Amino acid sequence: MRTVFLGTSEFAAAVLRILAASAHRPSLVITRPDRPRGRGRQLAPPPVAEAARALDIELDQPASVNDDDARARIAEITPEAICVCAFGALIKEPLLSDHLMLNVHPSLLPRWRGAAPIERAIMAGDEQTGVSIMRVTAGLDSGPVCAQVAEPIRPDDTYGVLAGRLQPLGGELLIRVLDDSPRCRDQDDALAAYAEKITPEDRRLDPSRPAAELERVVRALSPHVGAYIELDDGMRLGVTWARAVAAGEGGRPPAIACADGELQLLSVKPPGRREMSGEEWLRGLRR
């Protein structure tokens, strides 16, 4: 099947690599323009652009996929399907109606529609998540679902670990849908939950909350976004690994008292410094 792929993130790049190895290898990849990244704020390509170049697939990075030029370039391919994954920009009419569009979304829709489904599932303490293949419509991840596969969320899963398991599931499920063209079924909007974009406030570890909740926040934001705790001197201490324990059971690693229990700071990243164990950081403070 002739396909075009729209995506931007590292998750999308992993799905692209799987799709490219199938009978549905994209003839064109469209991603977002290069953007400043890192401490130096130098222009850098999105992960999907890097993957497309490595795969030797034609690449386009328009200012908007809805522009006439971008739509014309897609039309030249005459795709039988446009595959979308973590594209990060609104797709509008008439592009929506011009082609069959299938979106790879890492949640069990209608739960966790929106920008941060993996993070929100971990934060909420969900026992499972998964991947859905849905038809793209004008609504936010509200189109008919063509296929789903579930994946358990393990007690020690971070975003990075869980996303690593969902990426191949998403790529393989997309190929199955392209192969079999299953019937797509409408979602029950009454069951919808929304995965809002991660904000600076979401990253802050508030000790007035239970320690178990804060541990899930740390796992949900590791390693890509990062959680932090605000110290008495105003410093923001990055927390990359933590464990919730009962009050008084913190032991050797530094721990913060929470509304319920304590949060052990097992691994931290002080501003401008490397990641280190909580004990190493505490020793440095005491010198």
Secondary structure by P-SEA (a helix, b strand, c coil): ccbbbbbbcaaaaaaaaaaaaccccccbbbbbccccccccccccccaaaaaaaaaccccccccccccaaaaaaaaaacccbbbbccccccccccccccccccccccccccccccccaaaaaaaacccbbbbbbbccccccccccccbbbbbbbcccccaaaaaaaaaaaaaaaaaaaaacccbbbbcccccbbbbcccccccccccccccaaaaaaaaaaaccccbbbbbccccbbbbbcbbbbbccccccccbbbbcccbbbbccbbbccccccccaaaaaaaaac
